[in-house]
Amino acid sequence: MCGISGIYCIKGNLNGKAYYEAHSLLAHRGPDDEGFLGVSANDSASVSKFKGDDTIGEFSHLQHMKDAGLFSCILGHRRLSILDLSSNGHQPFDFEHLNLIFNGEIFNYIEIRDSLVAQGYYFKSSSDTEVVIKAFHFWGEECFNRFNGMWALSIYDSKKNSLILSRDRFGQKPLFYSFQNNILAFASENKFIRKLDIIENSIDKNSIKTFIETSVQDQDEATAYTHIKNLMPGHTLFVSPAGIQIKKFWKFVPTYSKELSSDVKNLFKNTFENALKLRMRSDVPVGSLLSGGLDSTVIVSALGHLDLLNESFEVFSAVFEEERFSEQKYIEETTK
């Protein structure tokens, strides 16, 4: 889990101090590093990097964001390091005229990187972040259809003075936004937007009512706040001086067959096992929650079958005193 936040002003600007105070509410999402960029209020091509209280030492020479001036666009990132734990994974990440903040993980980043290397791209890190920005540089928005993973991201293009937001196909990574008074504000949590105090902060009673009655939330754009929305899964949001545009880049179309052949079973087995292999790519220890239910039992058992469980792999379970709520006996059977 990482945290991203940002603002883009079609008209007006925001000072670094107000932005940093709001961004600090996301500190729990990334304990390992933080970084910022600001676009000059007077020159959309003038992009500068800034530090925060928790920025790693390699970037300590930068000016602090809370001491910075006025900006037409600001991007901020809190990092939880998973791939390439070095300073090479610091964000915002820039390449030519593009600047990226990214929360998530692209599981097939090695395969995409190999494709980009074949096109002449050079990589200085082993992170999926660098793959994301160079994939966007080469393929544009079509790159999102190539990603196998989960993400919420934003890319600022200093050539076009434009910003794009993108959210993964199933919305595994949260991304909230608000667009009012020609200012777009977005973040991994809506508390950032509310803290900025640049929008009307009223409660959406219908959304609250629906949640109380159904226990369902985030099934559409609506949130608990009238002027804060979810960027829907599989969508991009594009903002420039001309305004904002939201597009759908992926739609789930289920298929159905009454026949279950051995080919279908083999296809599922191969797809499932390949998904596990991709998700075991990490520069930090990987673990699993084991409830004793079907999903977690199959995952842990398949990892063992594939010989992907090493000494650093740990399994965590929640066991309850009330036997009818506890799955301890199934957990014990699985571990045996």
C-alpha positions in Angstrom: 0.0 0.0 0.0 1.2 3.5 -1.0 -0.6 6.8 -1.0 -0.9 9.3 -3.8 -2.5 12.8 -3.8 -2.6 15.8 -6.1 -4.2 18.9 -7.4 -4.6 20.4 -10.8 -5.8 24.0 -11.2 -7.3 25.1 -14.5 -7.6 28.5 -12.9 -6.1 29.6 -9.6 -3.3 27.9 -7.6 -2.5 26.3 -4.3 0.3 26.9 -1.9 2.7 24.2 -0.8 1.9 24.5 2.9 -1.8 23.9 2.6 -1.2 21.0 0.3 1.4 19.4 2.6 -0.9 19.6 5.7 -3.6 17.7 3.8 -1.1 15.2 2.3 0.3 14.4 5.8 -3.0 12.6 6.5 -1.9 9.9 4.2 1.4 9.2 6.1 0.2 5.8 7.4 0.0 4.5 3.8 3.7 4.7 3.2 6.3 4.8 6.0 9.4 4.4 3.8 9.6 7.6 1.8 7.7 10.6 0.5 8.2 13.0 -2.4 6.5 15.8 -4.3 6.6 17.9 -7.4 5.1 21.3 -8.1 4.3 22.9 -11.4 4.9 26.7 -11.4 1.7 28.8 -11.3 3.2 30.9 -14.1 4.9 28.3 -16.3 3.3 24.8 -16.9 6.6 23.5 -18.2 8.5 24.4 -15.0 8.4 21.4 -12.8 10.4 21.2 -9.5 10.9 18.4 -7.0 10.4 18.8 -3.2 10.9 16.9 0.0 8.8 16.2 3.1 9.5 15.3 6.7 10.0 11.6 5.8 11.8 11.9 2.5 14.9 9.7 2.4 18.4 11.1 2.8 19.3 11.0 -0.9 16.8 13.8 -1.5 17.4 15.8 1.7 18.9 18.7 -0.4 15.5 19.5 -1.8 13.3 22.4 -0.6 10.5 21.3 1.8 7.1 21.3 0.2 5.5 23.2 3.1 8.0 26.1 2.5 7.3 26.2 -1.3 5.2 28.8 -3.1 2.2 28.7 -5.3 1.5 26.0 -7.9 -1.0 25.2 -10.6 -0.3 21.4 -10.1 1.1 19.4 -7.2 1.7 15.7 -7.0 2.6 13.8 -3.8 3.5 10.2 -2.9 4.0 8.1 0.2 6.0 5.0 -0.4 5.7 1.5 1.0 8.6 -0.3 -0.7 7.9 -3.6 -2.4 10.1 -3.7 -5.5 13.5 -2.1 -5.7 14.0 -0.9 -2.2 16.7 1.6 -3.2 16.3 5.3 -3.9 15.8 4.4 -7.6 12.2 3.7 -6.7 11.6 7.2 -5.2 8.5 9.0 -6.5 7.4 11.2 -8.2 9.2 9.4 -11.0 10.1 11.4 -14.1 11.0 10.5 -17.6 11.4 13.2 -20.2 8.3 15.3 -20.0 6.3 12.9 -17.9 6.0 12.7 -14.1 4.3 9.8 -12.3 2.9 9.0 -8.9 1.8 5.4 -8.5 0.1 3.2 -5.9 -0.1 -0.5 -6.7 1.9 -3.3 -8.3 2.2 -4.4 -12.0 2.7 -8.1 -11.7 3.8 -8.6 -15.3 6.3 -5.7 -15.2 9.2 -7.9 -16.2 7.5 -9.0 -19.4 6.5 -5.4 -20.3 10.0 -4.2 -19.5 11.5 -6.7 -21.8 9.2 -5.5 -24.6 10.3 -1.9 -24.0 14.0 -2.8 -23.9 13.4 -4.4 -27.4 12.1 -1.0 -28.4 15.3 0.7 -27.2 14.4 1.8 -23.7 16.9 1.7 -21.0 16.1 1.1 -17.3 18.0 2.4 -14.3 15.9 0.6 -11.7 14.3 -2.8 -11.1 11.0 -1.2 -10.1 7.6 -1.5 -11.8 7.2 2.2 -11.4 9.8 2.9 -14.1 8.1 0.3 -16.3 4.7 2.2 -15.9 6.0 5.6 -16.9 8.0 4.3 -19.9 5.1 2.1 -21.0 2.9 5.2 -21.0 5.6 7.1 -22.9 5.6 4.4 -25.6 2.0 3.2 -25.8 0.1 6.1 -24.3 -3.3 5.2 -22.7 -3.2 1.8 -24.4 -0.6 0.7 -21.9 -3.3 0.2 -19.2 -4.7 -2.7 -21.2 -1.3 -4.3 -21.1 -1.0 -4.1 -17.3 -1.7 -7.2 -15.2 -2.0 -5.8 -11.7 -3.6 -3.3 -9.4 -3.0 0.4 -9.5 -4.1 4.0 -8.9 -1.9 6.5 -10.6 -1.5 9.9 -12.0 0.8 11.2 -14.8 1.5 14.9 -15.5 2.6 15.8 -19.0 4.6 19.1 -18.9 4.5 19.4 -22.7 0.7 19.3 -22.9 0.1 20.8 -19.4 -2.3 17.8 -18.8 -2.9 15.2 -16.1 -4.2 11.7 -16.4 -5.6 9.5 -13.6 -6.1 5.8 -14.0 -7.6 3.1 -11.8 -7.2 -0.7 -12.3 -9.9 -2.9 -13.8 -11.5 -4.0 -10.5 -10.8 -1.0 -8.4 -8.4 -2.8 -6.0 -6.6 0.5 -5.4 -8.8 3.4 -4.2 -8.8 6.7 -6.1 -11.1 9.6 -5.0 -11.5 12.9 -6.8 -13.4 16.2 -6.7 -13.7 18.8 -9.5 -15.1 22.1 -8.4 -14.3 25.7 -9.3 -11.9 24.6 -12.0 -9.7 22.7 -9.5 -9.2 18.9 -9.6 -8.2 17.3 -6.3 -7.5 13.6 -6.0 -6.1 11.1 -3.5 -6.0 7.5 -2.2 -8.3 8.6 0.7 -11.0 11.3 0.6 -9.7 12.9 3.9 -7.0 14.6 1.8 -9.6 16.4 -0.3 -11.7 17.4 2.7 -8.7 18.8 4.5 -7.8 21.0 1.5 -11.1 22.9 2.2 -11.5 24.0 -1.4 -14.8 22.2 -1.9 -18.2 22.2 -0.2 -17.9 19.5 2.4 -21.5 18.2 2.6 -22.8 14.7 3.5 -24.5 12.7 0.7 -27.4 11.3 2.7 -28.6 9.0 -0.1 -25.2 7.3 -0.2 -25.2 6.9 3.6 -28.7 5.5 3.5 -27.8 3.0 0.8 -24.8 1.8 2.8 -26.8 1.4 6.0 -29.5 -0.5 4.2 -27.3 -2.8 2.1 -23.8 -2.7 3.6 -22.6 -2.0 0.0 -20.3 0.9 -0.8 -18.2 2.1 -3.7 -20.4 0.3 -6.3 -20.7 3.6 -8.2 -19.2 7.1 -8.3 -21.0 8.2 -5.1 -19.2 8.5 -1.8 -20.4 9.7 1.7 -19.6 13.2 0.5 -21.6 15.1 -2.1 -18.7 16.6 -4.1 -16.2 13.7 -3.7 -16.4 10.8 -6.2 -14.8 7.5 -6.8 -13.0 7.2 -10.1 -14.6 4.0 -11.3 -12.6 0.8 -11.9 -11.3 0.5 -15.4 -11.5 4.2 -16.1 -9.2 7.1 -16.8 -9.7 10.8 -16.1 -8.0 13.3 -18.2 -7.7 17.0 -17.2 -6.2 20.0 -19.1 -7.0 23.7 -19.5 -10.0 22.6 -21.7 -11.6 20.7 -18.8 -12.0 17.1 -17.7 -12.9 13.9 -19.6 -13.6 10.5 -18.1 -13.2 7.4 -20.3 -13.7 3.6 -19.8 -10.7 1.6 -21.0 -11.9 -1.9 -19.9 -15.2 -3.7 -19.5 -15.8 -7.1 -17.9 -17.8 -9.4 -20.3 -18.4 -12.7 -18.6 -18.9 -15.9 -20.8 -20.9 -19.0 -19.9 -20.8 -22.6 -21.0 -22.8 -25.6 -19.7 -19.9 -27.9 -20.6 -16.9 -28.4 -18.3 -14.2 -30.1 -20.3 -10.7 -31.1 -19.2 -9.4 -28.3 -21.3 -11.3 -25.8 -19.3 -10.0 -27.3 -16.0 -6.5 -27.2 -17.3 -6.9 -23.6 -18.5 -8.1 -22.6 -15.1 -5.2 -24.4 -13.4 -2.6 -22.8 -15.6 -4.1 -19.3 -15.3 -4.4 -19.7 -11.5 -0.8 -21.0 -11.1 0.6 -18.3 -13.3 -1.2 -15.6 -11.3 0.4 -17.0 -8.1 3.9 -17.0 -9.7 3.5 -13.4 -10.8 2.4 -12.3 -7.3 5.4 -13.9 -5.6 7.7 -11.3 -7.3 8.9 -9.1 -4.4 12.0 -7.7 -2.8 10.4 -8.0 0.6 9.0 -11.2 2.3 5.6 -12.4 1.1 3.0 -14.0 3.3 -0.6 -15.2 3.2 -3.7 -15.0 5.3 -5.1 -18.5 5.9 -8.7 -18.7 7.1 -9.3 -22.3 6.4 -11.8 -21.4 3.7 -11.6 -22.5 0.0 -9.8 -19.5 -1.5 -6.9 -19.1 1.0 -6.5 -22.9 1.3 -6.1 -23.4 -2.4 -3.7 -20.5 -2.7 -1.3 -21.7 0.1 -1.6 -25.3 -1.0 -0.8 -24.4 -4.7 2.2 -22.3 -3.6 3.5 -25.4 -1.8 2.8 -27.6 -4.8 4.7 -25.1 -7.0 7.6 -25.1 -4.5 7.3 -21.3 -4.1 7.2 -21.3 -0.3 10.6 -20.3 1.1 11.8 -19.7 4.7 10.6 -16.1 4.7 7.1 -17.0 3.8 4.7 -16.7 6.7 1.1 -17.6 7.2 -1.3 -15.6 9.4 -4.7 -16.7 10.8 -7.4 -15.2 13.0 -8.8 -17.7 15.4 -11.8 -17.0 17.6 -12.8 -18.4 21.0 -16.4 -18.9 19.8 -16.1 -22.2 18.0 -18.9 -21.5 15.6 -17.0 -18.4 14.3 -13.6 -20.0 14.3 -12.0 -22.0 11.4 -9.1 -23.3 13.5 -9.8 -26.9 12.7 -9.8 -26.3 9.0 -6.6 -24.2 9.3 -4.9 -27.1 11.2 -5.9 -29.6 8.6 -4.5 -27.4 5.9 -1.2 -26.8 7.6 -0.8 -30.6 8.1 
